[in-house]
């Protein structure tokens, strides 16, 4: 049994995202046997990895699924701490590897004109909200074996970005939870496209907060959410291709005007959609 060699990290800005935090890191297990990590080592980032056979990896106490080519992913949410810990088991030897995670600086966004019931819901809808949140959580907990997450993402809609990931929201003067997606303003009825091949896991036309809502499964624990739609054009469990029109932009649910709220999750970690696109139009 050979022990791990020292951690070898090579930083290489191999792919230009809008935040310029994409890097490559190589973890050397022994001679000519490495784990390669590519991605955004930043709050809200997703990391793509390739391991070697007979290696197991844990992150945040979760065993990470590796496909037949030993590819895997893991993500860090909005408030992830400065150090990520990978627990790697190889040849019955276990080593914990610390990886530095960059912090994001988040904006403050003030939104006025929302109906009072959408800022502070009445007790009469509490059960409905809890029920809907449980269904959303079920989708986010999926760990399907499909590999669509390794495709390049495209923009789901063209428009003006009016809300950014991570911003602290002040709704009608009251502090609320941060925004976990990107808001893209566009005319009502504008087509919304699937950013990769996907499987539809939720298609609901009237959730309390998000109105018309679609959730897509990209595999390996990564799901994406499309909210406030005026019309849904897909059904639950439908398999779709990249660029498929899944619905139309609207202003349903808690909204002040037609736009798409686009979110991406790795299980319970909220990710920054802008990091999935090569260039972001502001």
C-alpha positions, 0 to 999 in steps of 0.5 A, a space after each residue: 500500500 503506497 501512501 499519498 504523495 504531497 498534494 500537487 496543485 497547478 493553477 491554470 486559468 483554462 476557461 474564461 468565465 465572467 468572474 474569471 475564477 476557473 482553475 485546474 487543480 491536480 491531486 497526485 495520488 502516486 506516480 502517473 495517478 492523479 485526480 484532476 479538478 476543473 471549475 470555479 473554486 468560489 462560493 456558488 461554483 461547481 467543480 468538475 472532476 476526473 478520478 481513477 478506478 478504485 477511488 472513492 471521494 467524499 465531500 460534505 459528508 456525502 459520497 460523490 457519484 462517479 460515472 463509468 469514466 470516473 467523472 464527478 462534480 461537487 458544488 459550494 453554495 453562496 455562504 460556503 466557508 473558505 476551505 473545502 475538504 475532499 476525503 479521498 480513499 485510494 488503496 485503502 488509504 484515506 487522506 483529507 485534502 484542503 482546497 481554498 474557496 474564494 469569497 464572493 462580494 454580494 450586492 444589496 437589492 431593493 425591490 418595492 411594489 410587491 403585494 404584502 401577502 407575497 412579502 409576508 404570507 398569511 397563515 392560511 397559505 403556510 401549509 401550501 408553502 410547506 407542501 410545495 417546498 417539500 416537493 422542490 426539496 425532493 427534486 433537489 435531492 435527486 442523484 441521477 446517473 445521467 451525464 448532461 451536466 458535462 455539456 456546455 450550458 447555453 443561456 435559457 433566455 436573452 434579456 437584461 439581467 436585473 438581479 444577480 446571484 447572492 444579492 441580499 434582498 430588501 423587499 418592500 423595505 424588509 430584509 429577506 433571504 438572499 437571491 439564489 439565482 439570476 433574474 433576466 428581464 424579457 417580454 412576456 411570452 419570450 421562449 425559455 430554452 433548456 440549457 443542456 439536455 435534461 429530464 423534466 422533474 417538476 412542471 407546476 403552473 402555480 406555486 405560491 412564490 414562483 408561479 409557473 415553475 420548471 425544474 430540470 435534472 442535469 445529473 450528478 445532483 445538479 438541477 436547475 429551476 425556471 420560475 415565474 413562467 406564463 406558460 409551461 410547454 413540457 411535462 414531468 419526466 419528459 426527456 428534452 434536448 439542449 435548446 428545447 423550448 420549455 416555456 414562456 417568460 411571465 410574471 407569475 408568483 412573487 414578481 413585479 414584472 415579466 422575467 425569468 428567475 434562473 437557479 442552479 443547485 448541487 443538492 442543497 448547495 445554491 450555485 451561481 448560474 453565471 459561472 456556467 456560461 462563458 460570457 455574461 451580458 450585463 
